Amino acid sequence: MPTETGGPPDSPLRIAFSTLAFPDASLASAVSLGRQWGYAGVELRLIDGELIDPRMPAPARTQVKRTVTAAGMPVVAVDSSIRLTGEDPGPDLRRFLELASDWESPLVRVFGGALAADPA
């Protein structure tokens, strides 16, 4: 974050990685490697090699939180495949927002999608 005088940041840049980089790894292995390599956070796209299911049951959600917390790796984003212009994205978006809340993530990644043609 820049200083009040507009100078350079007073703390080093913190970089996160995506679990998409570890398609065959368990979440525990991915966050452990990320921590070892100096990353400061994780963007969750895959969990144990699978895309995140927005209907993930509570025990599995809790396990994800335990895993990232044990690795000291905050979740910086939860990635979805939701297209906001798709047919009724609301229910899945709500589920992803709940996942992000459970994992203390400030962001849910979505796609805008194609806009309808202008009838004019």
Secondary structure, 3 states (H helix, E strand, C coil): CCCCCCCCCCCCCCCEEEHHHCCCCCHHHHHHHHHHCCCCEEEECEECCEECCCCCCHHHHHHHHHHHHHCCCCEEEEEEEEECCCCCCHHHHHHHHHHHHHCCCCCEEEECCCCCCCCC
